[in-house]
């Protein structure tokens, strides 16, 4: 549950994950290190 006045934080977070999901989709990496390198 969010705090009062944190709607801007939630919107920014949702926007970030929407862009991330759009760019990488449902791609599967062979190991966690390669996925982490791709995202960062």
Phi and psi restraints in degrees (range 20) as a CNS / XPLOR table:
assign (resid 1 and name C) (resid 2 and name N)
       (resid 2 and name CA) (resid 2 and name C) 1.0 -82.5 20.0 2
assign (resid 2 and name N) (resid 2 and name CA)
       (resid 2 and name C) (resid 3 and name N) 1.0 164.4 20.0 2
assign (resid 2 and name C) (resid 3 and name N)
       (resid 3 and name CA) (resid 3 and name C) 1.0 -87.7 20.0 2
assign (resid 3 and name N) (resid 3 and name CA)
       (resid 3 and name C) (resid 4 and name N) 1.0 163.6 20.0 2
assign (resid 3 and name C) (resid 4 and name N)
       (resid 4 and name CA) (resid 4 and name C) 1.0 -67.3 20.0 2
assign (resid 4 and name N) (resid 4 and name CA)
       (resid 4 and name C) (resid 5 and name N) 1.0 131.1 20.0 2
assign (resid 4 and name C) (resid 5 and name N)
       (resid 5 and name CA) (resid 5 and name C) 1.0 86.6 20.0 2
assign (resid 5 and name N) (resid 5 and name CA)
       (resid 5 and name C) (resid 6 and name N) 1.0 7.5 20.0 2
assign (resid 5 and name C) (resid 6 and name N)
       (resid 6 and name CA) (resid 6 and name C) 1.0 -100.7 20.0 2
assign (resid 6 and name N) (resid 6 and name CA)
       (resid 6 and name C) (resid 7 and name N) 1.0 16.4 20.0 2
assign (resid 6 and name C) (resid 7 and name N)
       (resid 7 and name CA) (resid 7 and name C) 1.0 -62.5 20.0 2
assign (resid 7 and name N) (resid 7 and name CA)
       (resid 7 and name C) (resid 8 and name N) 1.0 -30.0 20.0 2
assign (resid 7 and name C) (resid 8 and name N)
       (resid 8 and name CA) (resid 8 and name C) 1.0 -69.5 20.0 2
assign (resid 8 and name N) (resid 8 and name CA)
       (resid 8 and name C) (resid 9 and name N) 1.0 -37.0 20.0 2
assign (resid 8 and name C) (resid 9 and name N)
       (resid 9 and name CA) (resid 9 and name C) 1.0 -65.0 20.0 2
assign (resid 9 and name N) (resid 9 and name CA)
       (resid 9 and name C) (resid 10 and name N) 1.0 -41.8 20.0 2
assign (resid 9 and name C) (resid 10 and name N)
       (resid 10 and name CA) (resid 10 and name C) 1.0 -66.3 20.0 2
assign (resid 10 and name N) (resid 10 and name CA)
       (resid 10 and name C) (resid 11 and name N) 1.0 -42.0 20.0 2
assign (resid 10 and name C) (resid 11 and name N)
       (resid 11 and name CA) (resid 11 and name C) 1.0 -63.5 20.0 2
assign (resid 11 and name N) (resid 11 and name CA)
       (resid 11 and name C) (resid 12 and name N) 1.0 -41.5 20.0 2
assign (resid 11 and name C) (resid 12 and name N)
       (resid 12 and name CA) (resid 12 and name C) 1.0 -65.5 20.0 2
assign (resid 12 and name N) (resid 12 and name CA)
       (resid 12 and name C) (resid 13 and name N) 1.0 -41.1 20.0 2
assign (resid 12 and name C) (resid 13 and name N)
       (resid 13 and name CA) (resid 13 and name C) 1.0 -65.4 20.0 2
assign (resid 13 and name N) (resid 13 and name CA)
       (resid 13 and name C) (resid 14 and name N) 1.0 -45.3 20.0 2
assign (resid 13 and name C) (resid 14 and name N)
       (resid 14 and name CA) (resid 14 and name C) 1.0 -62.8 20.0 2
assign (resid 14 and name N) (resid 14 and name CA)
       (resid 14 and name C) (resid 15 and name N) 1.0 -38.8 20.0 2
assign (resid 14 and name C) (resid 15 and name N)
       (resid 15 and name CA) (resid 15 and name C) 1.0 -64.0 20.0 2
assign (resid 15 and name N) (resid 15 and name CA)
       (resid 15 and name C) (resid 16 and name N) 1.0 -43.5 20.0 2
assign (resid 15 and name C) (resid 16 and name N)
       (resid 16 and name CA) (resid 16 and name C) 1.0 -59.1 20.0 2
assign (resid 16 and name N) (resid 16 and name CA)
       (resid 16 and name C) (resid 17 and name N) 1.0 -49.7 20.0 2
assign (resid 16 and name C) (resid 17 and name N)
       (resid 17 and name CA) (resid 17 and name C) 1.0 -69.2 20.0 2
assign (resid 17 and name N) (resid 17 and name CA)
       (resid 17 and name C) (resid 18 and name N) 1.0 -29.1 20.0 2
assign (resid 17 and name C) (resid 18 and name N)
       (resid 18 and name CA) (resid 18 and name C) 1.0 -65.5 20.0 2
assign (resid 18 and name N) (resid 18 and name CA)
       (resid 18 and name C) (resid 19 and name N) 1.0 -43.5 20.0 2
assign (resid 18 and name C) (resid 19 and name N)
       (resid 19 and name CA) (resid 19 and name C) 1.0 -66.5 20.0 2
assign (resid 19 and name N) (resid 19 and name CA)
       (resid 19 and name C) (resid 20 and name N) 1.0 -43.4 20.0 2
assign (resid 19 and name C) (resid 20 and name N)
       (resid 20 and name CA) (resid 20 and name C) 1.0 -60.1 20.0 2
assign (resid 20 and name N) (resid 20 and name CA)
       (resid 20 and name C) (resid 21 and name N) 1.0 -45.9 20.0 2
assign (resid 20 and name C) (resid 21 and name N)
       (resid 21 and name CA) (resid 21 and name C) 1.0 -63.0 20.0 2
assign (resid 21 and name N) (resid 21 and name CA)
       (resid 21 and name C) (resid 22 and name N) 1.0 -38.6 20.0 2
assign (resid 21 and name C) (resid 22 and name N)
       (resid 22 and name CA) (resid 22 and name C) 1.0 -67.1 20.0 2
assign (resid 22 and name N) (resid 22 and name CA)
       (resid 22 and name C) (resid 23 and name N) 1.0 -39.0 20.0 2
assign (resid 22 and name C) (resid 23 and name N)
       (resid 23 and name CA) (resid 23 and name C) 1.0 -77.2 20.0 2
assign (resid 23 and name N) (resid 23 and name CA)
       (resid 23 and name C) (resid 24 and name N) 1.0 -37.7 20.0 2
assign (resid 23 and name C) (resid 24 and name N)
       (resid 24 and name CA) (resid 24 and name C) 1.0 -105.5 20.0 2
assign (resid 24 and name N) (resid 24 and name CA)
       (resid 24 and name C) (resid 25 and name N) 1.0 -17.5 20.0 2
assign (resid 24 and name C) (resid 25 and name N)
       (resid 25 and name CA) (resid 25 and name C) 1.0 58.2 20.0 2
assign (resid 25 and name N) (resid 25 and name CA)
       (resid 25 and name C) (resid 26 and name N) 1.0 -132.3 20.0 2
assign (resid 25 and name C) (resid 26 and name N)
       (resid 26 and name CA) (resid 26 and name C) 1.0 -110.9 20.0 2
assign (resid 26 and name N) (resid 26 and name CA)
       (resid 26 and name C) (resid 27 and name N) 1.0 32.8 20.0 2
assign (resid 26 and name C) (resid 27 and name N)
       (resid 27 and name CA) (resid 27 and name C) 1.0 -61.6 20.0 2
assign (resid 27 and name N) (resid 27 and name CA)
       (resid 27 and name C) (resid 28 and name N) 1.0 144.0 20.0 2
assign (resid 27 and name C) (resid 28 and name N)
       (resid 28 and name CA) (resid 28 and name C) 1.0 -114.5 20.0 2
assign (resid 28 and name N) (resid 28 and name CA)
       (resid 28 and name C) (resid 29 and name N) 1.0 128.3 20.0 2
assign (resid 28 and name C) (resid 29 and name N)
       (resid 29 and name CA) (resid 29 and name C) 1.0 -103.1 20.0 2
assign (resid 29 and name N) (resid 29 and name CA)
       (resid 29 and name C) (resid 30 and name N) 1.0 149.7 20.0 2
assign (resid 29 and name C) (resid 30 and name N)
       (resid 30 and name CA) (resid 30 and name C) 1.0 -68.9 20.0 2
assign (resid 30 and name N) (resid 30 and name CA)
       (resid 30 and name C) (resid 31 and name N) 1.0 -26.6 20.0 2
assign (resid 30 and name C) (resid 31 and name N)
       (resid 31 and name CA) (resid 31 and name C) 1.0 -148.8 20.0 2
assign (resid 31 and name N) (resid 31 and name CA)
       (resid 31 and name C) (resid 32 and name N) 1.0 159.6 20.0 2
assign (resid 31 and name C) (resid 32 and name N)
       (resid 32 and name CA) (resid 32 and name C) 1.0 -62.8 20.0 2
assign (resid 32 and name N) (resid 32 and name CA)
       (resid 32 and name C) (resid 33 and name N) 1.0 -37.3 20.0 2
assign (resid 32 and name C) (resid 33 and name N)
       (resid 33 and name CA) (resid 33 and name C) 1.0 -61.8 20.0 2
assign (resid 33 and name N) (resid 33 and name CA)
       (resid 33 and name C) (resid 34 and name N) 1.0 -40.1 20.0 2
assign (resid 33 and name C) (resid 34 and name N)
       (resid 34 and name CA) (resid 34 and name C) 1.0 -69.9 20.0 2
assign (resid 34 and name N) (resid 34 and name CA)
       (resid 34 and name C) (resid 35 and name N) 1.0 -35.1 20.0 2
assign (resid 34 and name C) (resid 35 and name N)
       (resid 35 and name CA) (resid 35 and name C) 1.0 -66.4 20.0 2
assign (resid 35 and name N) (resid 35 and name CA)
       (resid 35 and name C) (resid 36 and name N) 1.0 -42.8 20.0 2
assign (resid 35 and name C) (resid 36 and name N)
       (resid 36 and name CA) (resid 36 and name C) 1.0 -63.6 20.0 2
assign (resid 36 and name N) (resid 36 and name CA)
       (resid 36 and name C) (resid 37 and name N) 1.0 -40.0 20.0 2
assign (resid 36 and name C) (resid 37 and name N)
       (resid 37 and name CA) (resid 37 and name C) 1.0 -66.2 20.0 2
assign (resid 37 and name N) (resid 37 and name CA)
       (resid 37 and name C) (resid 38 and name N) 1.0 -36.4 20.0 2
assign (resid 37 and name C) (resid 38 and name N)
       (resid 38 and name CA) (resid 38 and name C) 1.0 -67.7 20.0 2
assign (resid 38 and name N) (resid 38 and name CA)
       (resid 38 and name C) (resid 39 and name N) 1.0 -38.1 20.0 2
assign (resid 38 and name C) (resid 39 and name N)
       (resid 39 and name CA) (resid 39 and name C) 1.0 -78.5 20.0 2
assign (resid 39 and name N) (resid 39 and name CA)
       (resid 39 and name C) (resid 40 and name N) 1.0 -37.2 20.0 2
